[in-house]
Amino acid sequence: VIEELDVVVAGGTVVDGTGAPGFGADVGIAGDRIAAVGDLRDARAALRVDASGLVVAPGFVDAHVHSEVDLLRDPAHEASLRQGVTTHVVGQDGFGFAPASAAALEFSYAYLRPIYGDGPRVEPGGVAEYLAAYEGASAVNVATLVPNGNLRLELLGNSARAATDDELAELARLCEDAMREGAVGVSSGLDYTPSGYASTEELARLAAAAAAHGGVYVSHVRYPLGLLAGVAEAIEIGRRARCPVHVSHLRGDPEGGATSGDLLALLDAARGDGVDVTFDTYPYLYGCTFLAYLLPLWVREGEEDEVLARLGDPAVRARLADELAPSVDGWRRIALAGELAPERERLLGLDVPAAAAACGVEPVEFLCDLLLAERLDVMLLGVPPSDASADDDLHAMLRDPRHVFGSDGVYRGGRLHPRGYGACARFLGPVVRDGVLSLEEAVRHATSAPARRFGLAGRGVVAAGKAADLVVFDPGALADRSTLADCRAPASGVRDVFVNGVATLCGGDPTGATPGRGLRRAS
Ligand SMILES: [Zn+2]
């Protein structure tokens, strides 16, 4: 006998998140839980939602997203709702907003402005306070990693120097504190500061601290080593620390000499060596990050004023002209993005050499001039390749069973990558319809797989007793609509979304509800 239900989602095809074939069933919600899955024709319910012809799935988990500030600015988060995303894993790439002292937070808000823009700020504090800031204040649930850059900022500032033995022990202790407060793992972003100043040994100490609490080591790998060597370092860290590894936004770079096949072979070998590796990949062939990312790490050390002073120094520029000479040709595949001052807005969307030519200077000079003038607040956006075979390489990553869905979404103003508004809908809509993987398997990549990877207990599956995070969508209509020209066009095809049993999207209309929770790693 079923007790009185709050909601019955009736007559849909349940794709339950395990990868099992979809089946016809009603789903009953009581409070914040799924109470029953089956024939609920006779159950008494306050609300009955007809889902015939639609798919009912667990709410999607975005395993890699930069929404920390945007969720506070825009708690209803239509970008996520329209894609059925109900949980975000933040604190990625070795940077974020917790744990952080007042001074570290001040530094981070300034340093991370290109990614996050300006917006509401959190108070300084640890992971527990940070998760509480989203509790009942966001349409999605939020889980966080411990960014290794935050730990470094506390102890060493934005310094390139190696940690001493005492500092290594203290970094590991801070990491354990954050894990105890509910972080789901530790992240690094080894092309960013100060994260990238960490040695392999330092990262292995942090990974061991995370593993002691069931966490995972998540890494934007050290790309200047080369893609395969960067991934190999992440695997080595997992091996030394006896810690599972998750590689961020991983895809092949056939032009750079490493295909998806090479990457997947490396992961197979790691598994043979006892290291469990997963990864996220967003379904696009071009990326988006800070423009200052093009500069070597030594230029980006210290406070913002020190970095700017270096960019204005002719001796530094001469050294950069030498050091960056081999890279300049590749900058044809990198366009200017974000927001620029009105007198430079005409440069947005141009690739770096073209923008430099428009200003009548050499590309390296141009890069320094622009970053100085905009106080580093410029984004870059990759230029999509014209080669159609690149899609096959991407698809090999997306269909691999170790792939979990992650958008790498960014949500500041200006010209940006469309992935924040479209990656999930694109993966579960067009990518599935292209036959890359089945709907059931794609749903698994975006639900139970990330929930398991990040210790989100009781989520990611449609079954009695699980959290009532649900999405009701039309599998034929689910699609991204955001493009380079219109990066904030919301996705189509999702009709209803429930988060912790509360409707956040109902009949295609956002309800404005903010039932999201701060999710702690299950112990
Ligand atoms: Zn990222």
Boltz pocket constraint, residues with backbone or C-beta under 6 A from the ligand:
constraints:
  - pocket:
      binder: B
      contacts: [[A, 64], [A, 66], [A, 92], [A, 93], [A, 248], [A, 249], [A, 408]]
      max_distance: 6.0
